[in-house]
Amino acid sequence: MYRSLWFVMLCLGVWGSGGWVRGVESKARTVAKKPTVLVISKKKISHLQRVFLKRVIDGDTVILSNDLHLRLIGIDTPERREQYYKEAKSFLQKFLSGQKIYLVYGKDRKDRYGRALGYLFVEYDKTHLLFVNGQMVWQGYARVYPYPPNLRYWKVLTLLQREARLKKRGLWSLKAPKKESYYIGSRYRFHRPSCRNARHIHRRRVYFTSRAAALDSGRSPGRCCHP
């Protein structure tokens, strides 16, 4: 386990915010009591804003004290009435509760629904922060969901997802969807061969022989066919 975590941390140093990320033992606030993977120096993150939590909507959406609806970039958690919806929401509530929270906006600051888009961090110590979006993925409560042009941590999140999937954490412990003999991918999504969206992919069309390979490429399952 620690060998794979060290590989993740090395990659984080290359693909993250430009600084090395170090792994340290988790503090009490980490519910799963696992080694913390994403601890980043404050000096390596620009445009940090201190924010205050008002309410958690679900595992990837919160309302801040100024009534700003914030969608966490790069991740997707189960919707209401889906398995692991309650667990993801509860984990995020506990993880943010009583913490000093910081926000960094994405390149695109709003989505089509008018929600703000950003990365959340909580204070680990005086000089380091914990990356909340990444923690949700690593603990198995969220899947990677690339949302261009906000791709700053896409590769990092993909590595964290692979770790969670191989360890069958959280939603990765659930029964996998029906297998296909192959999958069709676009730049950021992948689909079943019979999916109507797959038939419209012409540019950057790629094929995967397994669902695992598609996930490890950083693409997210299409919402129309749920591969």
C-alpha positions, 0 to 999 in steps of 0.5 A, spaced: 500 500 500 505 505 501 509 503 495 503 505 491 501 511 495 509 513 494 508 513 487 501 517 487 505 522 491 511 523 486 506 524 481 502 529 485 509 533 485 509 533 478 502 534 476 499 538 482 500 545 483 508 545 482 510 543 489 512 537 492 506 533 496 508 530 502 504 524 505 503 524 513 499 520 518 492 522 518 489 526 524 483 525 528 479 528 523 480 523 517 474 519 518 477 513 515 483 513 519 488 512 513 494 515 511 493 522 508 495 523 501 494 530 499 498 535 504 500 541 500 504 547 502 500 553 502 506 557 498 504 552 492 497 554 492 495 561 489 489 565 490 487 562 496 480 565 499 478 563 506 471 561 506 466 559 511 461 553 510 453 554 511 451 547 509 453 541 505 448 539 499 451 532 497 458 529 496 460 534 491 456 541 492 456 545 498 453 552 500 458 557 503 456 563 508 455 568 503 450 563 500 454 561 494 453 554 491 459 551 490 460 545 486 467 541 487 471 541 480 473 534 478 469 529 482 462 526 481 458 523 487 452 519 487 445 523 487 440 522 491 436 515 491 443 512 489 447 508 493 453 511 497 449 518 496 448 519 504 455 516 505 458 521 501 454 527 504 456 525 511 463 524 510 464 531 507 460 534 512 464 531 518 471 532 514 469 540 513 466 541 520 470 545 524 475 546 520 478 552 516 476 552 509 480 555 503 477 556 496 481 556 489 476 558 483 477 554 477 479 557 470 471 557 469 468 560 475 461 558 474 457 552 470 451 552 466 447 552 472 450 558 475 454 554 481 461 556 482 466 552 481 472 550 485 477 546 489 476 546 497 482 545 502 482 545 509 488 547 514 492 541 516 497 545 520 500 553 519 503 551 513 500 546 509 493 544 507 489 538 505 485 537 498 478 536 499 476 534 492 482 529 492 480 526 499 473 525 497 476 521 491 481 517 495 476 515 500 472 512 495 466 517 495 467 520 489 469 518 482 473 523 477 469 527 473 473 532 468 470 538 466 474 542 461 478 547 462 478 546 469 483 540 469 488 542 474 488 536 478 485 531 473 491 527 473 492 527 480 485 525 481 485 519 476 491 516 480 487 517 487 481 514 484 485 508 481 488 507 488 481 507 491 478 502 486 484 497 487 482 497 494 475 497 493 474 503 498 467 506 498 463 506 492 468 501 489 466 496 493 459 496 490 457 491 484 460 493 478 455 495 472 454 489 467 460 488 463 461 490 455 466 487 451 469 493 449 467 501 451 468 507 446 471 513 449 471 521 447 476 526 450 473 526 457 467 520 457 466 513 455 460 509 453 457 502 452 458 500 444 450 501 444 450 508 447 447 513 442 452 518 444 458 513 442 455 513 435 456 521 435 463 520 437 468 522 431 474 526 433 478 523 438 474 516 438 478 511 442 476 504 444 478 500 451 477 493 452 475 494 459 472 498 464 478 499 468 482 501 463 477 507 461 477 509 468 484 509 469 485 513 463 481 519 467 475 519 463 468 518 467 462 514 465 457 517 460 451 519 464 446 516 459 448 509 459 452 508 465 457 503 463 
